[in-house]
């Protein structure tokens, strides 16, 4: 089968190539993928993979049609439409997975083969029914950013209607999905970006306040909330936005972190942190239970993930380079069998 696999160093190690499709074992399902979505994790994998390692098919997000099922699978059949849960082996709504990352708990796409391929063989419990109101691109794009932002907002951020949520760096798939979820839950939202066109698009998606990144947006959040600040700040950038994120955070607020695309080393004023009863919470991905809850929430509110651009599978390497340029507004996806 055709796939985008990585072997070597950096993005130059990603190639469009033939890969062998494994047999369908006990409790497994073979899915003919219709679409997959890119995430910054795919770039991270390329940059950090061991140069001498075997080729690994990239990709964590995907949606497709069941091709065949293995022994013991009785609740799926060929023709069923499914989405892939890339958060592997985290079943219940526990605080953290039972296994350490890479040992027991894994994210699809490395070290296991991922979704940038014509087919994937995967455990039955990693699949859920595709929401019928989403097209293939939207369904693929929902998976990783959906579970990550749902857990960040609701499980860790304890989001309620009327809360204020600040999302610096709007534009990426996760930040954009966080905006859609927060608005659906009845929150007021503040976003930032360096690019005026992204701010305008965010307003069209429902952002209540859109502020330039080079402005004093921490103060802008406080002005917007009559001095209180944001109940939740969704932090995916890190060093470049950290100071303003902390300045925007309300007394008792939760700063939820699941990315560091702008640098991973930050400074924290501990006295200010505890004197304002604030929390800094790290999270990534989520459990199968939360994935199912996220799908139900998405269907209830008819939330369509934002698609920035689609590439054919054969141009998957170009899609990775496009994502690495950070010019997108929403999700970048691969058309595999559309």
ABEGO torsion letter per residue (X at the ends): XBBBBBBEBEAAABBBBBBBBBBBBBGBBBBBBABBBBBAAAAAAAAABBAABBBBBBEABBBBBBABBBBGBAABBBGBBBBBBABBGBABBBABBABBBGBGBBBBGOABBBABBABBBBBAAABBBBBAABBAAAAAAAAAAAAAAAAAAAAAAGBBBGBBBBBBGBGBAAAAAAAAAAAAAGBBBBBBBABAAAAAAAAAAGBABBBBAABBAAAAAAAAAGGAEBABBBBAAEAAAAAAAAAABBBGBBBBBABAAAEABBBBBAAAAAAAGBBBBBBBEEBAAAAAAAAAAAAAAGBBBBBABBBBAAAAAAAAAAAAAGABBEBBBBBABX
